[in-house]
Amino acid sequence: MLEIIGVGAAPSTGLRRGVVVNIEATLKSVAQAVEAAELMSGREVRELRVGVSGANIEGINSRGVVAVTGKGREIGREDVARVIEAARAVAVPMDREILHVIPQSYIVDDQKGIRDPLDMIGVRLEAEVHIITGSVTTAQNLVRCVNRAGFKVDGLVLQSLAASRAVLSSDERELGCLVIDLGAGTTDILVWDDGAPYYTAVVPVGQAQVTNDLSIMLSVPMEAAERLKLESGSCWIRQVEMDETVIIPGLGGRPPQEVPRARVAAVIQPRMEEIFRLARRKVEERGFWNRVKGGVVLVGGGALMPGACELAQDLLGLSARVGFPVGSGGLVDEFRSPAYATAVGLVLLGAEAVPAEAREGREPERERRSPLSRLADWVRREFF
């Protein structure tokens, strides 16, 4: 099993709604987070797999058709590659680039619902795919920040796609579910059905707006509002005891004030309701709501807010759960959190992208080490 041995986090002050607005601040955040992960793991980092999000992300469904050219009309890898290439041949504006082309299903001579057409016999091969595109300049600015921080970009991955890899079960992907990534600047949406994504969208409202609401309504600085949200926030006022109170700092030397916790929840809940309603409206408008049969999975830092599941269930009319990363070992409980779902998903996708041949190609490097170091490794494996 893949083991995560180091985690690093830093405030992303140079990003706003998934877009780089300050390159120097962003590269500083990248360097700080990687340095913290290096110190925890004792390893040096050279390449990074970067998650992307923001209002510039769009998803479209497409279909490609090719004639089978293999010997005896047997579908080979070349035919599959050609039909995927045909499906991705869609009109994309000059300021956008294709991030992912994900096969949904294949059709062989009108036989639908085929997951893997390899070695099947047919005359015509069709592929239905989900294409995710993003802004060229946004991607270039992210890559530039990582490069200037001293690292190489190994690939760009949609954050909600990476989070889905870390938290969804195969049953949820097959039955159909809605992943809602409650991020700081934006809320990302991804609809799964029949084991593949069918709809990608972004709600341009995130948890930063919740913090801003608290700052304005309670007249506290943004830093204090963020701390209040994390420590005492709730988006389901029915869960809050009416006699429960919290302390908020005073401004300009004024003494701290004691306010009901229900008042804090009364500020947070309307904004969270808006986020969930916008998410549902986007899915319904595109006609994909009937595909969400397996419920809702909440990820991102906002999923940790008390009452998030209850509010989602009430507004969306579906069962909801908080998605915790699975499929990896070594991660301490403190970081086994929906806030790190995207990061864990990026690691899992990166590990899966390494071909077996490449892993085998690294074996000779270990063999060239000294006999003493190989003996030390054997002792650790056998007795510790």
C-alpha positions in Angstrom: 0.0 0.0 0.0 1.1 3.5 -0.7 2.3 5.3 2.4 2.2 9.1 2.9 5.2 10.0 5.2 5.2 13.7 5.0 2.5 16.5 5.0 3.0 20.2 4.6 0.5 23.1 4.6 0.8 26.9 4.2 -1.6 29.8 3.7 -2.3 30.4 0.0 -2.4 34.2 0.2 -1.5 34.6 -3.5 -4.6 32.8 -4.8 -8.1 34.1 -5.2 -10.9 31.8 -6.3 -8.4 29.4 -7.7 -6.5 32.0 -9.8 -3.0 33.3 -9.1 -3.3 37.0 -8.3 0.2 37.4 -6.7 3.0 35.2 -8.1 5.5 36.0 -5.4 3.1 35.2 -2.6 2.0 32.0 -4.3 5.5 30.6 -4.9 6.3 31.5 -1.3 3.3 29.4 -0.1 4.4 26.5 -2.4 8.0 26.6 -1.0 6.8 26.7 2.6 4.4 23.8 2.2 6.9 21.6 0.4 9.6 22.5 3.0 7.3 21.4 5.8 6.6 18.1 4.0 10.3 17.5 3.4 11.1 18.1 7.1 8.4 15.6 8.1 9.4 12.9 5.6 13.1 13.4 5.5 13.0 13.3 1.7 13.9 15.8 -1.0 11.1 16.9 -3.3 11.9 17.6 -7.0 8.6 17.3 -8.8 5.0 18.3 -7.9 1.6 17.3 -9.2 -0.5 20.4 -9.0 -4.3 20.6 -8.5 -6.3 23.2 -10.4 -9.7 24.7 -9.8 -11.5 28.0 -10.2 -14.3 29.5 -12.2 -12.4 29.0 -15.4 -12.9 25.2 -15.3 -15.4 23.7 -17.7 -16.5 20.2 -18.6 -18.1 18.9 -21.8 -19.2 15.5 -23.1 -18.1 14.4 -26.5 -18.2 11.4 -28.8 -15.7 10.0 -31.4 -16.2 7.4 -34.1 -13.5 5.4 -36.1 -13.4 2.4 -38.3 -11.7 -0.7 -36.8 -8.5 -1.4 -38.8 -7.0 -4.3 -36.8 -6.4 -7.7 -38.3 -9.6 -9.7 -38.4 -11.5 -6.6 -37.2 -10.1 -7.1 -33.8 -10.0 -3.9 -31.7 -6.5 -3.1 -30.6 -4.9 -0.3 -28.5 -4.3 1.7 -31.7 -8.0 1.7 -32.4 -8.8 2.8 -28.9 -6.2 5.6 -29.0 -7.6 6.8 -32.4 -11.2 6.9 -31.1 -10.2 8.8 -28.0 -8.3 11.3 -30.2 -11.4 11.6 -32.4 -13.6 12.3 -29.4 -11.3 15.1 -28.1 -11.4 16.9 -31.5 -13.8 19.5 -30.3 -13.7 23.3 -30.8 -11.7 24.8 -27.9 -11.1 28.5 -27.8 -7.5 29.7 -28.1 -7.5 30.9 -24.4 -8.4 27.4 -23.1 -6.6 24.0 -23.0 -7.7 20.5 -22.4 -6.7 19.1 -19.0 -8.3 15.7 -19.1 -10.1 13.4 -21.6 -11.8 10.7 -19.5 -13.5 7.8 -21.3 -17.1 7.1 -20.1 -18.0 4.1 -22.3 -17.5 2.6 -25.7 -19.9 1.4 -28.4 -19.0 -1.4 -30.8 -21.3 -1.7 -33.7 -24.3 -0.2 -31.8 -23.5 -2.4 -28.7 -23.5 0.2 -25.9 -22.2 0.2 -22.4 -18.8 -1.4 -23.1 -16.1 -0.5 -20.6 -13.1 -2.1 -22.3 -13.3 -2.8 -26.0 -9.9 -4.4 -26.4 -9.8 -7.6 -28.4 -13.5 -7.4 -29.3 -14.5 -7.9 -32.9 -16.3 -5.0 -34.7 -16.4 -2.7 -37.7 -17.1 0.6 -36.0 -15.8 1.8 -32.6 -17.3 4.8 -30.8 -16.2 6.4 -27.6 -18.1 8.7 -25.2 -15.7 10.9 -23.2 -15.8 13.7 -20.6 -13.4 16.6 -21.5 -12.3 19.0 -18.8 -10.8 22.3 -20.0 -9.2 25.2 -18.2 -7.8 28.6 -18.8 -4.3 28.6 -20.5 -3.1 31.7 -18.6 -4.3 30.3 -15.2 -2.4 27.0 -15.8 0.7 28.8 -17.0 0.7 31.1 -13.9 0.5 28.1 -11.6 3.3 26.3 -13.5 5.4 29.4 -13.3 4.9 29.7 -9.5 6.0 26.1 -9.0 9.0 26.5 -11.3 10.1 29.7 -9.7 9.8 27.9 -6.3 12.5 25.5 -7.6 10.3 22.5 -8.6 9.2 20.8 -11.7 5.5 20.3 -12.5 4.7 16.6 -13.1 1.1 17.3 -14.2 -2.0 19.4 -13.7 -5.1 17.6 -12.3 -8.6 18.9 -11.6 -8.9 19.1 -7.8 -12.4 17.6 -7.6 -11.2 14.7 -9.8 -8.3 14.1 -7.4 -10.5 14.3 -4.3 -12.9 11.8 -5.9 -10.1 9.3 -6.3 -9.3 9.6 -2.6 -12.8 9.4 -1.1 -15.2 7.6 -3.4 -16.0 3.9 -3.3 -16.4 2.0 -6.5 -20.1 1.6 -5.7 -20.6 5.3 -5.4 -18.9 5.9 -8.7 -21.1 3.2 -10.4 -24.4 4.2 -8.8 -23.9 7.9 -9.4 -23.0 10.5 -6.9 -22.3 14.2 -6.5 -19.0 15.4 -5.1 -19.0 18.9 -3.7 -15.5 20.3 -2.9 -16.1 23.1 -0.4 -12.9 25.1 -1.0 -11.8 28.5 0.2 -12.4 30.5 -3.0 -14.7 28.3 -5.0 -16.9 25.2 -4.6 -16.2 22.5 -7.2 -18.8 20.1 -8.4 -18.4 16.7 -10.1 -21.2 14.3 -11.0 -20.2 10.6 -11.3 -22.3 7.9 -13.0 -21.5 4.4 -14.4 -17.9 4.7 -13.1 -17.1 8.0 -14.9 -17.5 11.7 -14.5 -20.4 13.3 -16.5 -20.6 16.9 -15.3 -18.0 19.3 -14.1 -18.8 22.8 -12.8 -17.7 25.5 -10.4 -19.7 27.7 -8.0 -17.8 31.0 -7.6 -18.5 31.1 -3.9 -16.4 29.4 -1.2 -15.6 29.4 2.5 -13.7 32.7 2.2 -17.1 34.3 1.7 -18.3 32.7 5.0 -15.4 34.2 6.8 -16.1 37.6 5.2 -19.7 37.4 6.3 -18.7 36.8 9.9 -16.1 39.6 9.8 -18.8 42.1 8.6 -21.8 41.0 10.6 -19.8 40.6 13.9 -17.4 43.5 13.3 -14.2 41.4 13.8 -11.0 41.2 11.8 -10.7 38.6 9.1 -8.2 36.6 11.1 -10.5 36.5 14.1 -13.5 35.6 11.9 -11.6 32.7 10.4 -10.6 31.4 13.8 -14.2 31.8 15.0 -15.5 29.9 12.0 -13.1 27.0 12.6 -13.5 26.8 16.3 -17.1 27.7 16.9 -18.8 27.8 13.6 -21.9 25.7 12.6 -24.1 25.8 9.5 -27.0 24.0 11.1 -28.6 26.2 13.7 -30.8 23.4 15.0 -27.6 21.7 16.4 -26.6 24.8 18.4 -27.6 25.1 22.1 -29.5 28.4 22.6 -27.6 29.2 25.8 -24.1 28.4 24.4 -21.9 31.5 23.9 -18.5 32.3 22.3 -16.0 35.1 22.9 -15.2 37.5 20.0 -12.3 40.0 20.2 -13.0 43.7 20.4 -11.8 46.3 17.9 -9.6 49.3 18.7 -8.8 48.3 22.3 -12.4 47.5 23.2 -12.9 44.5 25.5 -13.9 41.1 24.1 -17.6 40.4 23.8 -19.6 37.4 24.5 -22.2 36.5 21.9 -24.6 33.5 21.5 -23.1 30.8 19.3 -26.5 30.7 17.6 -25.8 34.2 16.2 -22.6 32.9 14.6 -24.6 30.0 13.1 -27.3 32.4 11.9 -24.5 34.2 9.8 -22.9 31.1 8.4 -26.0 29.0 7.5 -27.5 31.4 4.8 -24.2 31.5 2.9 -23.8 27.7 3.1 -27.4 27.3 1.9 -26.6 29.6 -1.1 -23.6 27.3 -2.0 -25.7 24.1 -1.9 -28.6 25.7 -3.8 -26.3 27.0 -6.5 -24.7 23.6 -6.8 -28.0 21.9 -7.2 -29.2 24.5 -9.7 -26.1 24.0 -11.9 -26.6 20.2 -12.0 -30.3 20.4 -12.7 -29.9 23.0 -15.5 -27.7 20.6 -17.4 -30.0 17.7 -16.8 -27.7 15.5 -14.7 -29.6 15.6 -11.4 -31.4 12.2 -12.1 -27.9 10.6 -12.3 -27.2 11.4 -8.6 -28.6 8.2 -7.1 -25.8 7.4 -4.6 -26.0 10.6 -2.6 -23.6 13.5 -2.0 -20.0 13.4 -0.8 -18.6 16.6 0.8 -14.8 17.2 0.7 -12.6 20.2 1.3 -12.1 22.3 4.4 -15.7 23.4 4.5 -16.8 19.8 4.9 -15.5 19.8 8.5 -18.0 22.5 9.6 -20.5 21.0 12.0 -23.9 20.6 10.4 -22.6 20.5 6.8 -24.0 17.1 6.1 -27.4 17.8 7.7 -27.8 21.0 5.8 -26.8 19.3 2.5 -29.3 16.5 3.1 -32.1 19.0 3.9 -31.5 21.2 0.9 -30.6 18.6 -1.7 -33.0 15.9 -0.6 -30.2 13.2 -0.8 -28.1 11.3 1.7 -24.8 13.0 2.4 -21.5 12.1 4.0 -18.1 13.7 4.6 -15.4 12.1 2.4 -12.3 11.0 4.3 -9.2 10.0 2.3 -8.7 6.2 1.9 -6.4 4.0 -0.1 -3.2 5.0 1.6 -1.2 4.2 4.7 1.2 6.1 6.9 -1.0 9.2 7.1 -1.4 10.4 10.7 -5.0 10.8 11.9 -4.6 14.6 12.1 -4.2 14.8 8.3 -6.7 12.0 7.5 -9.2 14.8 6.8 -11.5 15.9 4.0 -9.4 19.1 3.8 -6.5 16.9 2.5 -8.7 14.8 0.1 -7.3 16.6 -2.9 -3.7 16.2 -1.8 -4.1 12.5 -1.1 -5.9 12.0 -4.4 -3.0 13.7 -6.3 -0.6 11.4 -4.7 -2.7 8.3 -5.5 -3.1 9.4 -9.1 0.6 10.1 -9.4 1.5 6.7 -8.1 -0.9 5.0 -10.6 0.6 7.0 -13.4 4.0 5.5 -12.8 4.3 2.5 -15.2 5.5 -0.9 -14.0 8.4 -0.7 -16.4 9.6 2.5 -14.8 9.4 1.0 -11.4 11.4 -2.0 -12.6 13.9 0.4 -14.2 14.8 1.7 -10.8 15.7 -1.7 -9.5 19.3 -1.6 -10.9 19.8 1.7 -9.0 19.2 -0.1 -5.7 21.4 -3.0 -6.8 24.4 -0.7 -7.4 24.3 0.4 -3.7 27.0 -0.9 -1.4 26.6 -4.3 0.2 26.5 -2.7 3.6 23.5 -0.5 2.8 21.7 -3.5 1.3 22.4 -5.5 4.4 21.0 -2.6 6.6 17.8 -2.6 4.5 17.4 -6.3 4.9 17.8 -6.1 8.7 15.1 -3.3 8.8 12.7 -5.3 6.7 13.2 -8.6 8.7 13.4 -7.4 12.3 11.8 -3.9 12.6 
